[in-house]
C-alpha cells in the first residue's frame, strides 16, 4: 500500500471536534497511507493528539478541566484588568496533559511529518495592531467570499507562514507552545511564543494549510478536513485534493468552552458524517496516483 496521502486539518477552535469524530471512523483506514499531516490552530491540535494516540485521554481531561467554565467572555473580569476569557489556560493545560504519559514519545516516533503552521506578524507594526488588522481582514474576506477556502489577504498585509514539525519538540510543554502559537487568537488565547519568537494563529495566512503537507516528498493526494460548511462548489475533488466539510453548522461554536454536551454532539456528528462522506473518500483513495478525480487546480 503506497504512503502517498496527506491529511490537512483546518482550524476552527472547538469545531475541530468534528474532525475527531471523522478520525474515530477513518483513523485505522487512513494511517497506513500517510505521507504527511498538516494543521493549523485547533486542527493542528487534533492531528498531533491523534497521531500520539492520546485523543480519548485528552478529551476526557479537557472536559474535566473546563468543568467550572460557565461563560466564554466575562466583561467584569476585563474591567478589573483580569483575563476575560477561560480558553487559553484550559487549552494549554490540556495540551501539556496530552503529551505527557508517553504522548511526547509517541509523537516524536511518528513515521511522517506532523506540520503545524503559525503566522509571523509584520515587523513594522505592533503585535496587538497586527492581530486586530489580520483578524479583521480575515473575517472581512471570509464574509465577502463565502466560497473561499484559502484566504489571501493576510499574506498581502505582510503575515508570513512558518511551518514547524511537531516531532522536533523536546518536551510536552514545547509541543503545547507550538500548538498555542498556531492557535494564538487574543483574547481567547494569548499571543503565541515558540522558541523565543512571537506568532499569531496560522489561519492569518491560511486556515486550510494544504500547501504545507504538499511540500513533503511522496505526497500525491491530500485529504482536507474542514470544520464548517461551505458552498457545494467549494467542496469535493479539486485537483489532487479532496475537500470534506460538515453538512451543517456544528453543535459547538468556535470558542465555546461552556458545554461538554455540545462538544460531544459535534464528535457524534463527525462520526455520523463519516458515512456521508465515505463514498467520496473511497473513490479518492482508490484512484491510482497521477489519475486523481478531475477538478479545479490546486490553490
C-alpha positions in Angstrom: 0.0 0.0 0.0 1.6 3.3 -1.0 2.2 6.0 1.5 1.1 8.9 -0.7 -1.6 10.5 1.4 -1.5 13.8 3.2 -4.2 15.0 5.6 -4.8 18.7 6.1 -6.6 19.7 9.3 -8.3 23.1 9.0 -8.6 25.3 12.1 -11.9 26.0 13.8 -11.5 26.0 17.6 -14.0 23.7 19.2 -15.5 22.9 15.8 -12.4 20.7 15.3 -14.1 18.1 17.5 -15.9 17.3 14.2 -12.5 16.1 12.9 -12.2 13.9 16.0 -15.4 12.2 15.0 -14.3 11.5 11.5 -11.0 10.0 12.7 -12.9 7.7 15.1 -14.3 6.1 12.0 -11.5 6.5 9.5 -8.3 6.6 11.5 -7.2 3.0 11.1 -8.0 3.1 7.3 -6.0 6.3 6.8 -2.9 6.0 8.9 -1.1 3.3 6.8 -1.4 5.5 3.8 0.0 8.7 5.4 3.0 10.5 4.0 2.4 13.8 5.9 -0.1 15.7 8.0 -0.5 19.4 8.3 -2.7 21.5 10.6 -3.4 24.9 11.9 -4.8 26.1 15.2 -7.1 23.5 16.7 -6.7 21.4 13.6 -3.0 21.1 14.5 -4.0 20.0 18.0 -6.4 17.4 16.6 -3.7 16.0 14.3 -1.0 15.7 16.8 -3.1 14.3 19.6 -4.5 11.7 17.2 -1.1 10.6 16.0 0.2 10.4 19.6 -2.7 8.1 20.4 -4.0 10.4 23.1 -7.4 11.5 21.7 -9.6 9.9 24.4 -7.3 10.8 27.3 -7.1 14.4 26.2 -10.8 14.8 25.5 -11.6 13.4 29.0 -9.1 15.8 30.6 -10.5 18.7 28.6 -14.0 18.0 29.9 -12.7 17.9 33.5 -10.5 21.0 33.1 -13.4 23.1 31.8 -15.9 21.9 34.4 -16.1 25.3 36.1 -16.4 27.3 32.9 -19.8 28.9 32.5 -19.1 31.9 30.3 -16.8 32.3 27.3 -16.2 36.0 28.0 -16.7 38.0 31.2 -16.7 41.8 30.9 -16.5 42.1 34.6 -13.0 40.5 34.6 -11.9 42.7 31.7 -12.9 45.8 33.6 -11.0 44.6 36.6 -7.9 44.2 34.5 -8.1 40.4 34.5 -8.1 37.8 31.7 -11.8 37.9 30.4 -11.7 34.5 28.7 -11.1 31.0 30.1 -9.9 29.3 26.9 -6.2 29.9 27.0 -5.4 28.1 30.3 -7.8 25.2 29.7 -6.4 24.7 26.2 -2.7 24.8 27.2 -3.2 22.6 30.3 -5.0 20.1 28.0 -2.1 20.1 25.5 0.5 19.6 28.2 -1.5 16.7 29.6 -1.8 15.2 26.1 1.9 15.0 25.6 2.8 13.5 29.0 2.4 9.9 29.9 4.0 8.7 26.7 2.4 11.2 24.4 5.5 13.1 23.5 7.4 9.9 22.8 4.7 8.6 20.5 4.6 11.9 18.7 8.4 12.0 18.2 8.3 8.5 16.9 5.6 9.2 14.3 6.7 7.9 10.9 5.5 11.0 9.0 6.0 14.8 9.4 3.5 16.5 11.7 3.5 20.0 10.3 2.0 23.0 12.2 1.6 26.4 10.6 2.0 29.7 12.5 1.8 33.3 11.3 4.7 35.6 11.7 3.3 39.1 12.1 4.6 42.0 10.0 7.6 43.5 11.7 6.6 47.1 11.1 3.6 47.1 13.4 2.9 46.1 17.0 1.7 42.6 17.8 -1.7 44.0 19.0 -2.2 46.0 15.9 -1.2 43.1 13.7 -3.7 40.8 15.4 -6.5 43.3 15.0 -5.7 44.0 11.4 -5.1 40.4 10.5 -8.1 39.0 12.1 -10.3 41.8 10.9 -9.1 41.3 7.3 -9.6 37.6 7.5 -13.2 38.0 8.8 -14.0 40.6 6.1 -12.5 38.4 3.3 -14.5 35.4 4.6 -17.7 37.4 4.6 -17.1 38.8 1.1 -16.1 35.5 -0.3 -18.2 32.7 1.4 -16.8 30.1 -1.0 -13.2 31.0 -0.2 -11.1 28.0 1.0 -7.7 29.7 1.2 -7.6 33.3 2.3 -5.0 35.5 0.6 -5.3 39.0 2.3 -3.1 38.0 5.3 0.0 37.4 3.1 -0.7 40.7 1.2 -0.7 42.5 4.6 2.7 41.1 5.4 1.9 38.0 7.5 4.4 35.2 6.7 3.7 31.5 7.2 6.2 29.5 9.2 5.9 25.7 9.3 7.3 23.5 12.1 7.4 19.7 12.5 6.0 18.9 15.9 8.1 15.8 16.1 11.1 18.1 16.8 9.7 19.3 20.0 11.6 18.2 23.1 9.0 18.4 25.8 5.3 18.3 26.4 5.5 22.0 27.2 7.2 22.8 23.9 4.5 20.9 21.9 1.9 23.0 23.9 3.9 26.2 23.0 3.8 25.3 19.3 0.1 24.4 19.3 -0.8 27.6 21.3 1.3 29.7 18.8 -0.6 28.1 15.9 -3.9 28.9 17.8 -3.0 32.4 19.0 -6.2 34.5 18.7 -6.3 37.0 21.5 -8.3 37.5 23.7 -9.4 33.8 23.6 -5.9 32.5 23.5 -2.7 34.6 24.3 -0.1 35.8 21.8 1.9 32.8 20.8 5.6 32.3 21.7 7.7 29.5 20.3 11.4 29.2 20.7 11.8 32.9 21.5 9.7 34.2 18.7 6.2 35.7 18.8 3.5 34.3 16.5 -0.2 34.5 15.8 -2.8 32.0 14.6 -1.6 30.4 11.4 -5.1 31.0 10.0 -4.0 34.6 9.4 -2.2 33.2 6.4 -4.2 30.1 5.6 -6.8 28.5 7.8 -6.7 25.4 5.5 -2.9 24.9 5.1 -2.9 22.3 2.4 0.3 23.8 0.9 2.3 22.7 3.9 1.8 19.0 3.5 2.3 19.1 -0.2 5.9 20.2 0.2 6.7 16.7 1.5 8.2 14.2 -0.9 5.8 11.4 -1.8 2.5 13.2 -1.3 0.3 12.6 -4.3 -3.1 13.3 -2.8 -4.4 15.5 0.1 -7.5 14.9 2.2 -8.6 18.2 3.5 -10.8 18.1 6.6 -12.8 21.3 7.1 -14.7 22.4 10.2 -17.6 24.5 8.9 -20.0 24.2 6.0 -19.0 25.7 2.6 -21.0 26.1 -0.6 -21.1 22.9 -2.6 -19.0 24.3 -5.4 -16.0 24.7 -3.0 -16.1 21.0 -1.9 -15.3 17.6 -3.3 -12.3 16.7 -5.5 -10.3 19.6 -6.7 -7.1 18.6 -8.4 -5.1 16.4 -6.1 -7.2 17.4 -3.1 -10.5 16.2 -1.6 -12.2 18.9 0.5 -14.7 17.5 3.0 -16.8 19.7 5.3 -19.7 19.4 7.8 -23.1 19.3 6.1 -24.4 21.9 8.6 -23.1 24.2 11.4 -21.6 22.1 14.2 -23.4 22.0 17.6 -20.4 23.7 19.2 -19.1 27.1 18.1 -15.5 28.1 17.6 -14.5 29.3 21.1 -17.3 27.7 23.1 -15.9 26.1 26.2 -19.1 26.1 28.3 -20.7 22.9 27.2 -19.3 19.3 27.2 -22.7 18.3 25.7 -22.2 20.4 22.6 -18.7 19.1 22.1 -19.8 15.5 22.4 -22.6 16.2 19.9 -20.0 17.6 17.5 -17.9 14.5 17.8 -21.0 12.4 17.2 -21.8 14.5 14.1 -18.3 13.7 12.8 -18.8 10.0 13.3 -22.2 10.1 11.6 -20.9 12.1 8.6 -18.0 9.8 8.1 -20.7 7.6 6.5 -22.0 10.5 4.5 -18.5 11.2 3.0 -17.4 7.5 2.7 -18.1 7.1 -1.0 -16.1 10.1 -2.0 -13.3 9.1 0.3 -13.1 5.6 -1.1 -13.1 6.9 -4.6 -10.3 9.4 -3.8 -8.1 6.8 -2.0 -8.7 4.2 -4.7 -7.6 6.3 -7.7 -4.1 5.5 -8.9 -1.5 8.1 -8.2 -1.5 10.6 -11.1 -5.1 9.7 -12.0 -7.0 11.6 -9.4 -10.5 12.9 -9.9 -10.7 15.9 -12.1 -11.4 19.3 -10.6 -10.1 22.8 -10.2 -6.3 23.1 -9.9 -4.6 23.5 -6.6 -4.6 26.9 -5.0 
